[in-house]
């Protein structure tokens, strides 16, 4: 995950945004916490918290802006 993606995700201020993972799946997410290698997000559709490796995130969709 690039610093641009990370900074954009940290600036969402509690709003939901889209995450595209390397395996092609997409999550409507809200950032909960972050470590050096992982992010924990609230999956809006599944109603659960998910811990994702930063390396598995290939794209973000924040306010209609797609960041790859």
Phi, psi and omega in degrees: 000131181281163179296328178297312179298317182296316180293322178296318180294320179292336181269010181287343174054045176085358179280160176275149179211166181265140175239131173251125181265164182302327181281001177097349180284155182234145182230135171270107195235160173228127183294130178253308180204172183212140170238186182294331183243347186227156168235143174251129182231155172269116179277109185297319184288317182275342181071031182228167172266138178233138176258117184244139172289136180300326180294340182274352181268119182253344180201154177231149173234105183239117181053039179082355178267121180266123182243118180249000000 
